[in-house]
Amino acid sequence: MDMDMDTDRVELAYTPTRADILTGVLVRERLRRLHLVRWGFTALFGAGALLTLASRQPSPVSFVLAVLCAVLIWSTPRLQAHHVLRTVSWQGEYRASVSGTGITVETAHVQLLQRWSVFRGHRETRDHLVLLSRDPNILLVEVLPLRGLRSPEEAERLRALVGRRLPPL
């Protein structure tokens, strides 16, 4: 049994925001290299819009459709974040406990224990610690906003605890 299983614990309390969820979506997208596909299609439709304007008989409908497609493809992560926020925001405040056992997340409606074995690794952003699942499509993304910690010193403890369990990605 690990010595730090019950003694080393970091607590977070936060209400999820669109920025939290967008960070998780963007980290997942970058790890899967989907940002290259998204930017490629955005550029393709953007170029199509410019070519439509440059043609001898520009079609307003074609131009608008190409611009609309480019904007929708570019904004996909933001649309996903908005949808996820609508799905989870009704649960109110989240209380997360990170320990040697795993991560326990609790709201007024649910309690979930995620053992370390479900995750493949972590990535840190300026304001978040993002944990990504082992499955090939990375369907599970756990975002721990550092603003949910009680003090800045807790951030170092959280980084150390997660770093002992999961490799950086």
Summary of the structure (lengths in Angstrom):
residues: 169
radius of gyration: 20.3
end to end distance: 26.6
largest distance: 74.5
contacts: 478
relative contact order: 0.20
helix: 53%
strand: 22%
